[in-house]
């Protein structure tokens, strides 16, 4: 589920349109997408270290947030800063630790109310980066960002994502491996399919669909991104409340 970067155009589109284009389309659209060379998590660790060493704290905070989305844990961020403090400056560490606390907060309180025995996989963090595409609260835990990206997605009861399409010029699509609870999957124009642990859903590129939890159950699935050329995700309208309400 790659998120298209628009920060450059959002903030500098009128003042420096070419810079905004290079930021969004080249730096984040091309360099950060070279996952065969370095995973997004590795790139985040490198970028956090570089910004720390330069003392660029506003950008550092932004990349701590991106790093968290890419699977960099709070403990890893703290350890990274602790080591760099000896090489780049003790005061920089004092300035950075509050940013880590602000970005990560109290990780335990974030999971209040989430059952602790859903599965053997971590729940991760609140899926804030994609919250606009979900009804209800979801959580995201990157399990692997190398070879084939795999994420554990946790849905609270009643939570579901919007209709969306995985695009690719070759290959692409997604697989869902259900591991806990009860959920639903539906393709456009077809009946909804009830999901249980052990079920596998194969989603070809170009198919409009949604998935999420049943109204009365927590639900987890592993989301496996099938490698493809020019892969991207197009997020569409929310699932109609009346449609979802008819699912039992």
C-alpha positions, -999 to 999 in steps of 0.1 A, spaced: 0 0 0 23 27 -12 12 62 -3 19 89 -30 39 117 -16 24 152 -20 42 172 7 62 191 -19 32 202 -39 11 208 -8 37 232 8 57 245 -21 37 239 -52 31 277 -59 65 290 -46 88 264 -60 69 240 -83 100 224 -98 114 217 -64 81 203 -53 80 180 -84 115 167 -77 107 161 -40 74 142 -47 82 124 -79 119 118 -79 131 117 -43 100 99 -29 85 86 -61 117 70 -75 146 69 -50 125 58 -20 107 32 -42 140 13 -50 131 -14 -25 154 -40 -42 184 -20 -33 173 -8 2 141 -14 21 120 16 31 129 8 67 166 9 59 162 42 40 143 56 70 171 46 94 198 62 71 177 94 67 171 97 104 208 94 111 217 120 84 192 146 97 202 140 133 239 146 124 229 178 107 207 190 135 177 195 111 150 189 137 118 197 118 127 174 90 140 148 116 106 148 132 89 142 99 112 113 91 108 98 125 71 96 116 78 81 82 103 57 99 76 46 123 53 38 94 81 18 78 86 -4 109 113 15 129 104 9 165 106 34 193 134 13 210 154 13 177 150 51 173 163 56 209 192 33 204 201 49 171 202 84 187 222 70 217 249 57 195 250 88 173 253 111 203 289 99 208 298 108 172 276 137 163 270 156 196 254 151 230 232 182 228 216 168 196 205 137 214 189 159 241 170 177 214 160 145 196 146 124 224 116 147 229 108 144 192 109 106 195 85 108 225 62 131 206 61 108 175 59 75 193 41 85 225 32 58 250 32 27 228 14 6 254 -15 30 259 -19 31 221 -30 -5 222 -55 -1 251 -85 -22 244 -68 -44 218 -70 -81 228 -35 -94 236 -42 -129 223 -53 -123 187 -24 -141 171 14 -147 172 20 -116 151 24 -81 166 -4 -56 163 19 -27 156 7 9 157 -24 27 149 -26 30 111 -27 68 111 -10 72 77 -41 55 61 -68 65 86 -85 86 60 -92 54 40 -107 34 69 -139 35 88 -130 26 124 -96 20 139 -70 -2 122 -34 -11 132 -5 -19 110 26 -40 118 53 -44 90 65 -80 91 88 -79 61 98 -51 37 123 -72 18 116 -96 -11 78 -96 -8 64 -69 16 41 -84 42 20 -65 68 -2 -76 96 -34 -55 95 -56 -55 126 -92 -42 124 -114 -34 154 -150 -47 152 -168 -28 125 -136 -14 109 -132 -17 72 -112 0 45 -126 20 15 -131 5 -19 -97 4 -36 -78 -9 -66 -42 -23 -68 -29 -12 -102 1 -26 -121 11 -27 -157 24 -63 -151 18 -86 -122 8 -69 -90 -23 -73 -68 -25 -85 -33 -30 -117 -12 -48 -117 22 -40 -145 46 -66 -145 74 -51 -153 109 -76 -142 135 -113 -133 141 -140 -129 115 -141 -105 86 -154 -98 51 -140 -93 16 -160 -81 -14 -153 -74 -50 -173 -48 -69 -204 -64 -84 -201 -96 -63 -215 -109 -30 -194 -103 1 -173 -133 12 -171 -141 49 -135 -147 61 -121 -169 89 -86 -179 101 -69 -200 74 -88 -184 45 -67 -170 16 -79 -143 -7 -62 -137 -41 -68 -102 -54 -56 -96 -90 -45 -61 -101 -73 -39 -114 -100 -54 -92 -121 -30 -71 -126 -44 -36 -127 -38 1 -120 -59 32 -124 -55 70 -138 -69 102 -172 -82 110 -193 -59 131 -190 -81 162 -154 -93 159 -118 -82 158 -101 -94 126 -65 -98 114 -50 -107 81 -16 -106 66 -15 -84 35 10 -96 10 20 -72 -18 24 -92 -50 54 -78 -69 44 -59 -100 56 -33 -125 43 3 -119 24 -9 -88 2 16 -70 -30 17 -49 -60 39 -58 -83 46 -29 -119 52 -36 -152 58 -18 -161 44 16 -182 12 19 -219 21 21 -232 18 57 -264 1 45 -244 -24 25 -221 -32 54 -250 -33 79 -266 -61 60 -236 -84 66 -241 -107 96 
